Amino acid sequence: MKELIKAIDELPLLIKVILAIPALDIVWGIYRICRSVDKSNVVGIVISIILLFVPFMWIIDIVMILLKGTVWSMD
């Protein structure tokens, strides 16, 4: 799981933004869940699962990627 998190963190900014478009945003949902599981953060896991079903989360992901380089998560 750490390899997945590291691989996604090292992606170029353009690829991160492309992965945040609505059809591909599931990648960031899985990323959030993996980060929370890796850190044993139960609240983060629950919130990450809920965020999978939020229809406008892709907009927030794009903004956060452009501002800080990664998506919003509970870490």
All heavy atoms as a GROMACS GRO file, in nm:
protein
  597
    1MET      N    1   0.082  -0.119   0.000
    1MET     CA    2   0.000   0.000   0.000
    1MET      C    3   0.087   0.126   0.000
    1MET      O    4   0.051   0.224  -0.062
    1MET     CB    5  -0.091  -0.003   0.121
    1MET     CG    6  -0.204   0.093   0.109
    1MET     SD    7  -0.345   0.066   0.216
    1MET     CE    8  -0.362  -0.104   0.230
    2LYS      N    9   0.199   0.120   0.071
    2LYS     CA   10   0.289   0.235   0.074
    2LYS      C   11   0.344   0.265  -0.065
    2LYS      O   12   0.366   0.381  -0.099
    2LYS     CB   13   0.403   0.211   0.172
    2LYS     CG   14   0.360   0.211   0.316
    2LYS     CD   15   0.480   0.193   0.407
    2LYS     CE   16   0.440   0.176   0.550
    2LYS     NZ   17   0.403   0.299   0.615
    3GLU      N   18   0.363   0.160  -0.146
    3GLU     CA   19   0.414   0.179  -0.282
    3GLU      C   20   0.312   0.254  -0.367
    3GLU      O   21   0.348   0.340  -0.448
    3GLU     CB   22   0.448   0.045  -0.347
    3GLU     CG   23   0.560  -0.029  -0.278
    3GLU     CD   24   0.511  -0.115  -0.163
    3GLU    OE1   25   0.391  -0.148  -0.158
    3GLU    OE2   26   0.593  -0.149  -0.076
    4LEU      N   27   0.184   0.221  -0.350
    4LEU     CA   28   0.078   0.289  -0.425
    4LEU      C   29   0.072   0.436  -0.387
    4LEU      O   30   0.066   0.523  -0.474
    4LEU     CB   31  -0.058   0.223  -0.399
    4LEU     CG   32  -0.178   0.294  -0.460
    4LEU    CD1   33  -0.175   0.283  -0.612
    4LEU    CD2   34  -0.307   0.238  -0.405
    5ILE      N   35   0.078   0.464  -0.259
    5ILE     CA   36   0.073   0.603  -0.212
    5ILE      C   37   0.194   0.680  -0.264
    5ILE      O   38   0.179   0.792  -0.315
    5ILE     CB   39   0.068   0.606  -0.057
    5ILE    CG1   40  -0.062   0.544  -0.008
    5ILE    CG2   41   0.085   0.748  -0.006
    5ILE    CD1   42  -0.065   0.519   0.142
    6LYS      N   43   0.312   0.619  -0.257
    6LYS     CA   44   0.433   0.687  -0.305
    6LYS      C   45   0.428   0.709  -0.455
    6LYS      O   46   0.465   0.816  -0.504
    6LYS     CB   47   0.556   0.604  -0.269
    6LYS     CG   48   0.686   0.669  -0.307
    6LYS     CD   49   0.804   0.585  -0.269
    6LYS     CE   50   0.929   0.656  -0.317
    6LYS     NZ   51   1.046   0.574  -0.310
    7ALA      N   52   0.379   0.609  -0.530
    7ALA     CA   53   0.371   0.621  -0.676
    7ALA      C   54   0.276   0.734  -0.716
    7ALA      O   55   0.307   0.813  -0.806
    7ALA     CB   56   0.325   0.490  -0.737
    8ILE      N   57   0.163   0.744  -0.650
    8ILE     CA   58   0.067   0.850  -0.684
    8ILE      C   59   0.121   0.986  -0.641
    8ILE      O   60   0.103   1.085  -0.711
    8ILE     CB   61  -0.070   0.820  -0.622
    8ILE    CG1   62  -0.132   0.698  -0.691
    8ILE    CG2   63  -0.163   0.941  -0.635
    8ILE    CD1   64  -0.264   0.654  -0.636
    9ASP      N   65   0.187   0.993  -0.528
    9ASP     CA   66   0.245   1.120  -0.482
    9ASP      C   67   0.351   1.172  -0.579
    9ASP      O   68   0.369   1.293  -0.593
    9ASP     CB   69   0.308   1.105  -0.343
    9ASP     CG   70   0.203   1.104  -0.233
    9ASP    OD1   71   0.090   1.151  -0.256
    9ASP    OD2   72   0.235   1.055  -0.123
   10GLU      N   73   0.422   1.083  -0.647
   10GLU     CA   74   0.530   1.122  -0.737
   10GLU      C   75   0.485   1.150  -0.880
   10GLU      O   76   0.568   1.185  -0.964
   10GLU     CB   77   0.638   1.014  -0.737
   10GLU     CG   78   0.710   1.003  -0.605
   10GLU     CD   79   0.809   0.889  -0.600
   10GLU    OE1   80   0.813   0.808  -0.696
   10GLU    OE2   81   0.883   0.881  -0.501
   11LEU      N   82   0.356   1.137  -0.908
   11LEU     CA   83   0.306   1.166  -1.043
   11LEU      C   84   0.323   1.314  -1.076
   11LEU      O   85   0.314   1.400  -0.986
   11LEU     CB   86   0.158   1.128  -1.055
   11LEU     CG   87   0.125   0.980  -1.057
   11LEU    CD1   88  -0.027   0.962  -1.052
   11LEU    CD2   89   0.182   0.914  -1.180
   12PRO      N   90   0.342   1.348  -1.203
   12PRO     CA   91   0.348   1.488  -1.244
   12PRO      C   92   0.213   1.558  -1.220
   12PRO      O   93   0.108   1.493  -1.219
   12PRO     CB   94   0.379   1.483  -1.393
   12PRO     CG   95   0.426   1.346  -1.420
   12PRO     CD   96   0.369   1.257  -1.314
   13LEU      N   97   0.217   1.688  -1.203
   13LEU     CA   98   0.098   1.766  -1.172
   13LEU      C   99  -0.011   1.748  -1.279
   13LEU      O  100  -0.128   1.732  -1.245
   13LEU     CB  101   0.134   1.914  -1.158
   13LEU     CG  102   0.022   2.007  -1.119
   13LEU    CD1  103  -0.030   1.973  -0.980
   13LEU    CD2  104   0.067   2.150  -1.124
   14LEU      N  105   0.026   1.747  -1.404
   14LEU     CA  106  -0.072   1.732  -1.512
   14LEU      C  107  -0.146   1.598  -1.502
   14LEU      O  108  -0.268   1.594  -1.518
   14LEU     CB  109  -0.004   1.744  -1.649
   14LEU     CG  110  -0.096   1.731  -1.770
   14LEU    CD1  111  -0.200   1.842  -1.770
   14LEU    CD2  112  -0.016   1.732  -1.897
   15ILE      N  113  -0.075   1.492  -1.472
   15ILE     CA  114  -0.138   1.360  -1.458
   15ILE      C  115  -0.232   1.359  -1.337
   15ILE      O  116  -0.341   1.302  -1.343
   15ILE     CB  117  -0.031   1.249  -1.445
   15ILE    CG1  118   0.061   1.247  -1.565
   15ILE    CG2  119  -0.096   1.114  -1.423
   15ILE    CD1  120  -0.008   1.219  -1.697
   16LYS      N  121  -0.191   1.424  -1.229
   16LYS     CA  122  -0.277   1.431  -1.111
   16LYS      C  123  -0.408   1.503  -1.143
   16LYS      O  124  -0.515   1.461  -1.100
   16LYS     CB  125  -0.206   1.503  -0.997
   16LYS     CG  126  -0.094   1.423  -0.935
   16LYS     CD  127  -0.029   1.502  -0.823
   16LYS     CE  128   0.083   1.425  -0.758
   16LYS     NZ  129   0.146   1.499  -0.649
   17VAL      N  130  -0.400   1.612  -1.219
   17VAL     CA  131  -0.520   1.686  -1.257
   17VAL      C  132  -0.608   1.601  -1.350
   17VAL      O  133  -0.730   1.598  -1.335
   17VAL     CB  134  -0.484   1.822  -1.323
   17VAL    CG1  135  -0.606   1.890  -1.380
   17VAL    CG2  136  -0.416   1.912  -1.221
   18ILE      N  137  -0.547   1.531  -1.443
   18ILE     CA  138  -0.624   1.445  -1.534
   18ILE      C  139  -0.696   1.336  -1.455
   18ILE      O  140  -0.812   1.303  -1.484
   18ILE     CB  141  -0.532   1.384  -1.642
   18ILE    CG1  142  -0.489   1.494  -1.739
   18ILE    CG2  143  -0.601   1.271  -1.717
   18ILE    CD1  144  -0.382   1.452  -1.839
   19LEU      N  145  -0.631   1.281  -1.354
   19LEU     CA  146  -0.695   1.178  -1.272
   19LEU      C  147  -0.808   1.233  -1.186
   19LEU      O  148  -0.884   1.156  -1.127
   19LEU     CB  149  -0.591   1.108  -1.184
   19LEU     CG  150  -0.493   1.017  -1.256
   19LEU    CD1  151  -0.388   0.966  -1.159
   19LEU    CD2  152  -0.565   0.903  -1.324
   20ALA      N  153  -0.820   1.364  -1.178
   20ALA     CA  154  -0.925   1.425  -1.097
   20ALA      C  155  -1.052   1.456  -1.177
   20ALA      O  156  -1.149   1.502  -1.119
   20ALA     CB  157  -0.874   1.552  -1.030
   21ILE      N  158  -1.051   1.432  -1.306
   21ILE     CA  159  -1.174   1.457  -1.383
   21ILE      C  160  -1.281   1.357  -1.339
   21ILE      O  161  -1.249   1.250  -1.288
   21ILE     CB  162  -1.150   1.454  -1.535
   21ILE    CG1  163  -1.100   1.319  -1.581
   21ILE    CG2  164  -1.056   1.565  -1.578
   21ILE    CD1  165  -1.087   1.306  -1.732
   22PRO      N  166  -1.408   1.391  -1.357
   22PRO     CA  167  -1.517   1.312  -1.298
   22PRO      C  168  -1.511   1.161  -1.320
   22PRO      O  169  -1.532   1.085  -1.228
   22PRO     CB  170  -1.641   1.371  -1.362
   22PRO     CG  171  -1.604   1.512  -1.391
   22PRO     CD  172  -1.459   1.509  -1.426
   23ALA      N  173  -1.482   1.113  -1.437
   23ALA     CA  174  -1.484   0.968  -1.461
   23ALA      C  175  -1.366   0.897  -1.395
   23ALA      O  176  -1.377   0.780  -1.360
   23ALA     CB  177  -1.485   0.941  -1.611
   24LEU      N  178  -1.255   0.965  -1.377
   24LEU     CA  179  -1.135   0.903  -1.322
   24LEU      C  180  -1.111   0.937  -1.175
   24LEU      O  181  -1.012   0.893  -1.118
   24LEU     CB  182  -1.013   0.947  -1.404
   24LEU     CG  183  -1.016   0.911  -1.552
   24LEU    CD1  184  -0.897   0.972  -1.624
   24LEU    CD2  185  -1.019   0.761  -1.570
   25ASP      N  186  -1.199   1.012  -1.114
   25ASP     CA  187  -1.180   1.057  -0.977
   25ASP      C  188  -1.181   0.942  -0.877
   25ASP      O  189  -1.139   0.959  -0.763
   25ASP     CB  190  -1.287   1.160  -0.940
   25ASP     CG  191  -1.251   1.238  -0.816
   25ASP    OD1  192  -1.135   1.279  -0.804
   25ASP    OD2  193  -1.340   1.254  -0.729
   26ILE      N  194  -1.223   0.826  -0.918
   26ILE     CA  195  -1.222   0.709  -0.830
   26ILE      C  196  -1.078   0.677  -0.784
   26ILE      O  197  -1.059   0.626  -0.674
   26ILE     CB  198  -1.288   0.587  -0.898
   26ILE    CG1  199  -1.310   0.473  -0.799
   26ILE    CG2  200  -1.205   0.538  -1.013
   26ILE    CD1  201  -1.423   0.496  -0.706
   27VAL      N  202  -0.980   0.713  -0.865
   27VAL     CA  203  -0.840   0.692  -0.828
   27VAL      C  204  -0.809   0.767  -0.699
   27VAL      O  205  -0.744   0.714  -0.608
   27VAL     CB  206  -0.746   0.737  -0.942
   27VAL    CG1  207  -0.600   0.736  -0.898
   27VAL    CG2  208  -0.767   0.651  -1.064
   28TRP      N  209  -0.856   0.890  -0.690
   28TRP     CA  210  -0.828   0.970  -0.570
   28TRP      C  211  -0.908   0.919  -0.451
   28TRP      O  212  -0.863   0.930  -0.336
   28TRP     CB  213  -0.855   1.118  -0.595
   28TRP     CG  214  -0.756   1.174  -0.690
   28TRP    CD1  215  -0.780   1.222  -0.816
   28TRP    CD2  216  -0.615   1.185  -0.672
   28TRP    NE1  217  -0.664   1.262  -0.875
   28TRP    CE2  218  -0.560   1.240  -0.789
   28TRP    CE3  219  -0.529   1.152  -0.568
   28TRP    CZ2  220  -0.424   1.264  -0.803
   28TRP    CZ3  221  -0.394   1.176  -0.584
   28TRP    CH2  222  -0.342   1.232  -0.700
   29GLY      N  223  -1.026   0.864  -0.475
   29GLY     CA  224  -1.102   0.803  -0.366
   29GLY      C  225  -1.027   0.684  -0.307
   29GLY      O  226  -1.016   0.670  -0.185
   30ILE      N  227  -0.974   0.600  -0.394
   30ILE     CA  228  -0.896   0.485  -0.348
   30ILE      C  229  -0.768   0.532  -0.279
   30ILE      O  230  -0.728   0.476  -0.176
   30ILE     CB  231  -0.864   0.392  -0.467
   30ILE    CG1  232  -0.994   0.330  -0.519
   30ILE    CG2  233  -0.763   0.285  -0.429
   30ILE    CD1  234  -0.981   0.259  -0.650
   31TYR      N  235  -0.707   0.637  -0.331
   31TYR     CA  236  -0.587   0.694  -0.270
   31TYR      C  237  -0.615   0.741  -0.127
   31TYR      O  238  -0.538   0.713  -0.035
   31TYR     CB  239  -0.536   0.809  -0.356
   31TYR     CG  240  -0.424   0.890  -0.297
   31TYR    CD1  241  -0.294   0.842  -0.301
   31TYR    CD2  242  -0.448   1.013  -0.237
   31TYR    CE1  243  -0.189   0.916  -0.249
   31TYR    CE2  244  -0.344   1.087  -0.184
   31TYR     CZ  245  -0.216   1.039  -0.190
   31TYR     OH  246  -0.113   1.112  -0.136
   32ARG      N  247  -0.728   0.812  -0.109
   32ARG     CA  248  -0.765   0.859   0.026
   32ARG      C  249  -0.785   0.742   0.121
   32ARG      O  250  -0.742   0.746   0.236
   32ARG     CB  251  -0.892   0.944   0.019
   32ARG     CG  252  -0.868   1.088  -0.008
   32ARG     CD  253  -0.996   1.169   0.013
   32ARG     NE  254  -1.084   1.160  -0.101
   32ARG     CZ  255  -1.074   1.236  -0.209
   32ARG    NH1  256  -0.979   1.325  -0.218
   32ARG    NH2  257  -1.157   1.223  -0.309
   33ILE      N  258  -0.854   0.639   0.075
   33ILE     CA  259  -0.878   0.522   0.159
   33ILE      C  260  -0.746   0.454   0.195
   33ILE      O  261  -0.724   0.419   0.312
   33ILE     CB  262  -0.974   0.424   0.089
   33ILE    CG1  263  -1.114   0.485   0.078
   33ILE    CG2  264  -0.981   0.291   0.164
   33ILE    CD1  265  -1.210   0.408  -0.009
   34CYS      N  266  -0.658   0.438   0.098
   34CYS     CA  267  -0.528   0.374   0.124
   34CYS      C  268  -0.445   0.453   0.223
   34CYS      O  269  -0.381   0.395   0.312
   34CYS     CB  270  -0.451   0.356  -0.007
   34CYS     SG  271  -0.519   0.230  -0.114
   35ARG      N  272  -0.444   0.585   0.211
   35ARG     CA  273  -0.369   0.668   0.307
   35ARG      C  274  -0.423   0.654   0.447
   35ARG      O  275  -0.348   0.645   0.544
   35ARG     CB  276  -0.373   0.815   0.266
   35ARG     CG  277  -0.272   0.850   0.161
   35ARG     CD  278  -0.273   0.996   0.133
   35ARG     NE  279  -0.230   1.071   0.251
   35ARG     CZ  280  -0.157   1.180   0.246
   35ARG    NH1  281  -0.119   1.227   0.130
   35ARG    NH2  282  -0.123   1.244   0.354
   36SER      N  283  -0.556   0.650   0.459
   36SER     CA  284  -0.616   0.636   0.591
   36SER      C  285  -0.591   0.497   0.650
   36SER      O  286  -0.565   0.484   0.770
   36SER     CB  287  -0.766   0.663   0.583
   36SER     OG  288  -0.790   0.797   0.546
   37VAL      N  289  -0.599   0.394   0.567
   37VAL     CA  290  -0.570   0.258   0.614
   37VAL      C  291  -0.424   0.248   0.656
   37VAL      O  292  -0.392   0.187   0.759
   37VAL     CB  293  -0.605   0.154   0.506
   37VAL    CG1  294  -0.549   0.018   0.541
   37VAL    CG2  295  -0.756   0.146   0.485
   38ASP      N  296  -0.335   0.306   0.579
   38ASP     CA  297  -0.193   0.302   0.609
   38ASP      C  298  -0.162   0.367   0.743
   38ASP      O  299  -0.074   0.323   0.816
   38ASP     CB  300  -0.113   0.370   0.498
   38ASP     CG  301   0.035   0.356   0.517
   38ASP    OD1  302   0.081   0.242   0.535
   38ASP    OD2  303   0.105   0.459   0.512
   39LYS      N  304  -0.236   0.471   0.777
   39LYS     CA  305  -0.213   0.541   0.903
   39LYS      C  306  -0.307   0.495   1.014
   39LYS      O  307  -0.311   0.554   1.121
   39LYS     CB  308  -0.226   0.691   0.882
   39LYS     CG  309  -0.119   0.743   0.788
   39LYS     CD  310  -0.118   0.890   0.779
   39LYS     CE  311  -0.006   0.926   0.681
   39LYS     NZ  312   0.043   1.057   0.702
   40SER      N  313  -0.387   0.391   0.986
   40SER     CA  314  -0.483   0.334   1.083
   40SER      C  315  -0.578   0.441   1.137
   40SER      O  316  -0.609   0.445   1.256
   40SER     CB  317  -0.409   0.266   1.199
   40SER     OG  318  -0.326   0.164   1.151
   41ASN      N  319  -0.626   0.525   1.048
   41ASN     CA  320  -0.716   0.635   1.083
   41ASN      C  321  -0.859   0.594   1.048
   41ASN      O  322  -0.901   0.605   0.933
   41ASN     CB  323  -0.674   0.760   1.006
   41ASN     CG  324  -0.755   0.881   1.043
   41ASN    OD1  325  -0.852   0.872   1.118
   41ASN    ND2  326  -0.716   0.996   0.990
   42VAL      N  327  -0.934   0.546   1.148
   42VAL     CA  328  -1.069   0.494   1.124
   42VAL      C  329  -1.162   0.605   1.076
   42VAL      O  330  -1.242   0.585   0.985
   42VAL     CB  331  -1.124   0.427   1.252
   42VAL    CG1  332  -1.266   0.380   1.231
   42VAL    CG2  333  -1.035   0.311   1.294
   43VAL      N  334  -1.153   0.722   1.136
   43VAL     CA  335  -1.237   0.834   1.093
   43VAL      C  336  -1.206   0.870   0.948
   43VAL      O  337  -1.297   0.896   0.868
   43VAL     CB  338  -1.217   0.956   1.186
   43VAL    CG1  339  -1.294   1.077   1.135
   43VAL    CG2  340  -1.260   0.923   1.328
   44GLY      N  341  -1.080   0.871   0.912
   44GLY     CA  342  -1.040   0.900   0.775
   44GLY      C  343  -1.092   0.797   0.677
   44GLY      O  344  -1.132   0.830   0.566
   45ILE      N  345  -1.093   0.670   0.717
   45ILE     CA  346  -1.146   0.564   0.631
   45ILE      C  347  -1.294   0.586   0.605
   45ILE      O  348  -1.340   0.579   0.491
   45ILE     CB  349  -1.121   0.425   0.694
   45ILE    CG1  350  -0.973   0.395   0.700
   45ILE    CG2  351  -1.194   0.316   0.615
   45ILE    CD1  352  -0.938   0.273   0.783
   46VAL      N  353  -1.369   0.614   0.711
   46VAL     CA  354  -1.514   0.635   0.697
   46VAL      C  355  -1.542   0.757   0.610
   46VAL      O  356  -1.624   0.751   0.517
   46VAL     CB  357  -1.580   0.651   0.836
   46VAL    CG1  358  -1.725   0.692   0.823
   46VAL    CG2  359  -1.567   0.522   0.916
   47ILE      N  360  -1.473   0.867   0.633
   47ILE     CA  361  -1.494   0.988   0.554
   47ILE      C  362  -1.452   0.965   0.409
   47ILE      O  363  -1.520   1.010   0.316
   47ILE     CB  364  -1.421   1.108   0.616
   47ILE    CG1  365  -1.490   1.145   0.747
   47ILE    CG2  366  -1.418   1.226   0.521
   47ILE    CD1  367  -1.425   1.254   0.826
   48SER      N  368  -1.345   0.892   0.388
   48SER     CA  369  -1.299   0.864   0.251
   48SER      C  370  -1.402   0.781   0.175
   48SER      O  371  -1.425   0.804   0.056
   48SER     CB  372  -1.166   0.791   0.255
   48SER     OG  373  -1.067   0.870   0.313
   49ILE      N  374  -1.463   0.685   0.241
   49ILE     CA  375  -1.566   0.604   0.177
   49ILE      C  376  -1.688   0.689   0.144
   49ILE      O  377  -1.746   0.677   0.036
   49ILE     CB  378  -1.603   0.483   0.264
   49ILE    CG1  379  -1.484   0.386   0.269
   49ILE    CG2  380  -1.727   0.412   0.212
   49ILE    CD1  381  -1.497   0.274   0.369
   50ILE      N  382  -1.726   0.777   0.235
   50ILE     CA  383  -1.840   0.866   0.209
   50ILE      C  384  -1.810   0.959   0.092
   50ILE      O  385  -1.896   0.984   0.007
   50ILE     CB  386  -1.876   0.947   0.337
   50ILE    CG1  387  -1.932   0.853   0.443
   50ILE    CG2  388  -1.974   1.059   0.306
   50ILE    CD1  389  -1.949   0.914   0.580
   51LEU      N  390  -1.686   1.009   0.085
   51LEU     CA  391  -1.649   1.101  -0.022
   51LEU      C  392  -1.650   1.035  -0.160
   51LEU      O  393  -1.656   1.105  -0.262
   51LEU     CB  394  -1.512   1.162   0.005
   51LEU     CG  395  -1.505   1.262   0.120
   51LEU    CD1  396  -1.362   1.310   0.142
   51LEU    CD2  397  -1.598   1.379   0.096
   52LEU      N  398  -1.644   0.903  -0.165
   52LEU     CA  399  -1.655   0.834  -0.294
   52LEU      C  400  -1.788   0.862  -0.362
   52LEU      O  401  -1.800   0.858  -0.484
   52LEU     CB  402  -1.641   0.682  -0.275
   52LEU     CG  403  -1.501   0.628  -0.256
   52LEU    CD1  404  -1.509   0.480  -0.225
   52LEU    CD2  405  -1.416   0.651  -0.379
   53PHE      N  406  -1.890   0.892  -0.282
   53PHE     CA  407  -2.025   0.912  -0.335
   53PHE      C  408  -2.066   1.058  -0.345
   53PHE      O  409  -2.181   1.088  -0.378
   53PHE     CB  410  -2.126   0.835  -0.248
   53PHE     CG  411  -2.094   0.688  -0.241
   53PHE    CD1  412  -2.035   0.634  -0.128
   53PHE    CD2  413  -2.119   0.606  -0.349
   53PHE    CE1  414  -2.004   0.499  -0.123
   53PHE    CE2  415  -2.088   0.471  -0.346
   53PHE     CZ  416  -2.030   0.418  -0.232
   54VAL      N  417  -1.974   1.150  -0.318
   54VAL     CA  418  -2.002   1.293  -0.330
   54VAL      C  419  -1.977   1.334  -0.475
   54VAL      O  420  -1.864   1.324  -0.524
   54VAL     CB  421  -1.913   1.375  -0.233
   54VAL    CG1  422  -1.935   1.523  -0.254
   54VAL    CG2  423  -1.942   1.336  -0.089
   55PRO      N  424  -2.081   1.380  -0.545
   55PRO     CA  425  -2.067   1.405  -0.689
   55PRO      C  426  -1.975   1.521  -0.727
   55PRO      O  427  -1.921   1.522  -0.836
   55PRO     CB  428  -2.210   1.432  -0.734
   55PRO     CG  429  -2.285   1.469  -0.612
   55PRO     CD  430  -2.216   1.403  -0.497
   56PHE      N  431  -1.955   1.618  -0.641
   56PHE     CA  432  -1.874   1.734  -0.676
   56PHE      C  433  -1.733   1.728  -0.617
   56PHE      O  434  -1.658   1.825  -0.626
   56PHE     CB  435  -1.941   1.864  -0.630
   56PHE     CG  436  -1.964   1.870  -0.483
   56PHE    CD1  437  -1.865   1.917  -0.398
   56PHE    CD2  438  -2.084   1.829  -0.428
   56PHE    CE1  439  -1.885   1.922  -0.261
   56PHE    CE2  440  -2.105   1.835  -0.291
   56PHE     CZ  441  -2.005   1.880  -0.208
   57MET      N  442  -1.694   1.615  -0.564
   57MET     CA  443  -1.562   1.603  -0.500
   57MET      C  444  -1.449   1.623  -0.600
   57MET      O  445  -1.341   1.668  -0.564
   57MET     CB  446  -1.551   1.466  -0.432
   57MET     CG  447  -1.438   1.456  -0.336
   57MET     SD  448  -1.459   1.575  -0.204
   57MET     CE  449  -1.293   1.581  -0.143
   58TRP      N  450  -1.473   1.596  -0.727
   58TRP     CA  451  -1.369   1.613  -0.829
   58TRP      C  452  -1.326   1.759  -0.840
   58TRP      O  453  -1.209   1.787  -0.865
   58TRP     CB  454  -1.414   1.558  -0.964
   58TRP     CG  455  -1.529   1.630  -1.026
   58TRP    CD1  456  -1.660   1.607  -1.005
   58TRP    CD2  457  -1.521   1.736  -1.120
   58TRP    NE1  458  -1.736   1.692  -1.080
   58TRP    CE2  459  -1.653   1.773  -1.152
   58TRP    CE3  460  -1.417   1.804  -1.181
   58TRP    CZ2  461  -1.683   1.876  -1.241
   58TRP    CZ3  462  -1.446   1.905  -1.270
   58TRP    CH2  463  -1.578   1.940  -1.299
   59ILE      N  464  -1.419   1.852  -0.818
   59ILE     CA  465  -1.385   1.994  -0.822
   59ILE      C  466  -1.290   2.029  -0.707
   59ILE      O  467  -1.189   2.098  -0.726
   59ILE     CB  468  -1.511   2.082  -0.817
   59ILE    CG1  469  -1.600   2.054  -0.938
   59ILE    CG2  470  -1.476   2.229  -0.809
   59ILE    CD1  471  -1.737   2.117  -0.931
   60ILE      N  472  -1.323   1.981  -0.589
   60ILE     CA  473  -1.239   2.005  -0.472
   60ILE      C  474  -1.101   1.942  -0.492
   60ILE      O  475  -0.999   2.001  -0.456
   60ILE     CB  476  -1.308   1.952  -0.345
   60ILE    CG1  477  -1.438   2.030  -0.321
   60ILE    CG2  478  -1.216   1.959  -0.224
   60ILE    CD1  479  -1.528   1.972  -0.217
   61ASP      N  480  -1.098   1.822  -0.551
   61ASP     CA  481  -0.970   1.755  -0.577
   61ASP      C  482  -0.883   1.837  -0.671
   61ASP      O  483  -0.763   1.854  -0.646
   61ASP     CB  484  -0.993   1.616  -0.635
   61ASP     CG  485  -1.042   1.516  -0.532
   61ASP    OD1  486  -1.026   1.544  -0.412
   61ASP    OD2  487  -1.094   1.410  -0.573
   62ILE      N  488  -0.940   1.888  -0.778
   62ILE     CA  489  -0.862   1.968  -0.873
   62ILE      C  490  -0.807   2.094  -0.806
   62ILE      O  491  -0.690   2.128  -0.823
   62ILE     CB  492  -0.946   2.003  -0.998
   62ILE    CG1  493  -0.969   1.878  -1.081
   62ILE    CG2  494  -0.876   2.111  -1.082
   62ILE    CD1  495  -1.060   1.897  -1.201
   63VAL      N  496  -0.889   2.162  -0.728
   63VAL     CA  497  -0.844   2.283  -0.659
   63VAL      C  498  -0.731   2.250  -0.562
   63VAL      O  499  -0.628   2.319  -0.558
   63VAL     CB  500  -0.962   2.351  -0.586
   63VAL    CG1  501  -0.913   2.462  -0.494
   63VAL    CG2  502  -1.063   2.405  -0.686
   64MET      N  503  -0.747   2.143  -0.485
   64MET     CA  504  -0.644   2.106  -0.388
   64MET      C  505  -0.515   2.061  -0.457
   64MET      O  506  -0.406   2.092  -0.410
   64MET     CB  507  -0.695   1.995  -0.294
   64MET     CG  508  -0.805   2.042  -0.201
   64MET     SD  509  -0.758   2.180  -0.096
   64MET     CE  510  -0.632   2.106   0.003
   65ILE      N  511  -0.527   1.991  -0.569
   65ILE     CA  512  -0.407   1.950  -0.643
   65ILE      C  513  -0.332   2.073  -0.693
   65ILE      O  514  -0.210   2.080  -0.683
   65ILE     CB  515  -0.445   1.857  -0.760
   65ILE    CG1  516  -0.489   1.721  -0.707
   65ILE    CG2  517  -0.328   1.840  -0.856
   65ILE    CD1  518  -0.552   1.633  -0.812
   66LEU      N  519  -0.405   2.170  -0.745
   66LEU     CA  520  -0.340   2.290  -0.796
   66LEU      C  521  -0.279   2.375  -0.684
   66LEU      O  522  -0.176   2.439  -0.703
   66LEU     CB  523  -0.438   2.373  -0.879
   66LEU     CG  524  -0.484   2.308  -1.009
   66LEU    CD1  525  -0.592   2.392  -1.074
   66LEU    CD2  526  -0.368   2.285  -1.102
   67LEU      N  527  -0.342   2.375  -0.566
   67LEU     CA  528  -0.292   2.456  -0.455
   67LEU      C  529  -0.177   2.391  -0.378
   67LEU      O  530  -0.078   2.456  -0.345
   67LEU     CB  531  -0.405   2.489  -0.358
   67LEU     CG  532  -0.511   2.585  -0.410
   67LEU    CD1  533  -0.620   2.605  -0.305
   67LEU    CD2  534  -0.448   2.717  -0.447
   68LYS      N  535  -0.193   2.261  -0.345
   68LYS     CA  536  -0.090   2.200  -0.261
   68LYS      C  537  -0.027   2.074  -0.320
   68LYS      O  538   0.059   2.014  -0.257
   68LYS     CB  539  -0.143   2.172  -0.121
   68LYS     CG  540  -0.243   2.063  -0.108
   68LYS     CD  541  -0.277   2.041   0.039
   68LYS     CE  542  -0.321   1.897   0.059
   68LYS     NZ  543  -0.344   1.862   0.194
   69GLY      N  544  -0.070   2.031  -0.437
   69GLY     CA  545  -0.006   1.918  -0.504
   69GLY      C  546  -0.065   1.783  -0.475
   69GLY      O  547  -0.022   1.684  -0.533
   70THR      N  548  -0.160   1.774  -0.385
   70THR     CA  549  -0.227   1.648  -0.354
   70THR      C  550  -0.371   1.674  -0.316
   70THR      O  551  -0.409   1.790  -0.291
   70THR     CB  552  -0.153   1.571  -0.244
   70THR    OG1  553  -0.209   1.440  -0.231
   70THR    CG2  554  -0.159   1.642  -0.112
   71VAL      N  555  -0.451   1.571  -0.310
   71VAL     CA  556  -0.593   1.588  -0.276
   71VAL      C  557  -0.611   1.604  -0.127
   71VAL      O  558  -0.523   1.572  -0.048
   71VAL     CB  559  -0.677   1.468  -0.328
   71VAL    CG1  560  -0.679   1.464  -0.477
   71VAL    CG2  561  -0.631   1.338  -0.269
   72TRP      N  562  -0.729   1.648  -0.089
   72TRP     CA  563  -0.761   1.664   0.052
   72TRP      C  564  -0.784   1.527   0.112
   72TRP      O  565  -0.851   1.441   0.056
   72TRP     CB  566  -0.888   1.748   0.066
   72TRP     CG  567  -0.931   1.764   0.208
   72TRP    CD1  568  -0.879   1.850   0.297
   72TRP    CD2  569  -1.033   1.692   0.275
   72TRP    NE1  570  -0.942   1.836   0.417
   72TRP    CE2  571  -1.037   1.739   0.405
   72TRP    CE3  572  -1.120   1.590   0.238
   72TRP    CZ2  573  -1.125   1.690   0.499
   72TRP    CZ3  574  -1.208   1.541   0.331
   72TRP    CH2  575  -1.210   1.590   0.461
   73SER      N  576  -0.724   1.504   0.230
   73SER     CA  577  -0.745   1.379   0.302
   73SER      C  578  -0.742   1.407   0.452
   73SER      O  579  -0.706   1.518   0.494
   73SER     CB  580  -0.641   1.275   0.262
   73SER     OG  581  -0.513   1.319   0.299
   74MET      N  582  -0.776   1.309   0.528
   74MET     CA  583  -0.787   1.326   0.674
   74MET      C  584  -0.657   1.300   0.748
   74MET      O  585  -0.658   1.259   0.862
   74MET     CB  586  -0.896   1.230   0.727
   74MET     CG  587  -1.035   1.265   0.687
   74MET     SD  588  -1.090   1.420   0.754
   74MET     CE  589  -1.083   1.389   0.927
   75ASP      N  590  -0.545   1.323   0.688
   75ASP     CA  591  -0.417   1.295   0.754
   75ASP      C  592  -0.363   1.418   0.821
   75ASP      O  593  -0.359   1.523   0.777
   75ASP     CB  594  -0.316   1.241   0.654
   75ASP     CG  595  -0.364   1.112   0.592
   75ASP    OD1  596  -0.447   1.044   0.652
   75ASP    OD2  597  -0.317   1.080   0.482
   0.00000   0.00000   0.00000
